[in-house]
Amino acid sequence: MAQIILTGFMATGKSEVGRRLARELGRVFLDTDGMVEAKVGRTVADVFATEGEAAFRALEREAVEAACAVPDAVVAVGGGALLDADNRHRLAASGVLVCLTATPEEILRRVGTAADRPLLAAVEPAQRLGRIERLLADRAAAYAGANHCVDTTGRTIDEVVADVASLVAER
């Protein structure tokens, strides 16, 4: 059985949907951000703040490679993981890519103060929606490579899990 890989922008529900989907399907759940944090003993936000985005992306590549080696897992990857060509190829070869989406306004609502969101934390609150829109536009081509897209806007985790489970069951 192939892996189920959840991708998409921050705050679209990848980790929570992944945890519940894995539990429902009796599979292992892996979150590449969590894998990075476990390896370095710090949060993703701290790695961004102290070492920069390039250092985080290198750690993320290692986590993606390790996650792809676990058969039948449900894997949640960080919102920028697909920007790396090696990650895109490795993930696509490992299983079904499902991109979780949400409107920019919903993402803004979900991130709250954005203190733990490195790409938004330094942005003035009034400018965050514009930053989200720009990042979404920059990543649109990478996300478009997913096998399926599921909009999470205004939906419960259980509704999204049911949609993802249905989509991957059809494959």
Residue, then its C-alpha position, 0 to 999 in steps of 0.5 A: m500500500a502506498q503512503i498518503i502524503l498531506t501537503g499544503f499551506m500552513a494552517t490547512g490542517k495537515s497535522e491534525v487531519g494526518r493524525r486522525l486519518a492514520r488512526e482511522l486507517g491503522r497506519v503510522f503517522l509522521d509529521t516532517d516538522g515534528m521529525v525536524e524538531a525531535k532531531v534538533g530539540r528545538t521548534v521549527a520557529d526557533v530553527f528559522a530564527t537562529e539558523g535561517e530558512a535554508a538550514f531548516r529546509a536542509l533538515e526538512r529534506e532529511a526528514v522527508e527522505a526518512a519519512c518516505a522510507v516508512p511504508d504505508a505511513v500517513v505523512a504530513v509535510g511542511g507547507g514549503a516542502l514541495l518547493d524543493a524538487d528532490n522532495r517533490h520527486r521523492l514524495a510523488a514516488s512514495g504515494v498519493l499526494v493530497c493538498l489541503t487548501a483553505t482561503p487566505e482569510e481562513i488561514l489568517r484566522r487559523v494562524g492567530t498571532a502567528a508567533d509560531r509561524p516563522l514566515l508570518a511572525a515578523v510581519e505586521p498583523a495588518q500585512r499578514l493577509g497580503r503575505i499569505e496571498r503572496l506565499l500561496a501564489d508563489r507555491a501554487a505551481a508546486y501544490a498543483g502537482a498533487n494528485h488530489c486537493v481538498d478544501t478545508t475552509g469552514r469544515t471540520i477535521d472529521e469531514v476532511v478526513a472522510d474526504v481524504a479517505s474516500l479519495v485515496a480509497e478510489r486509487 
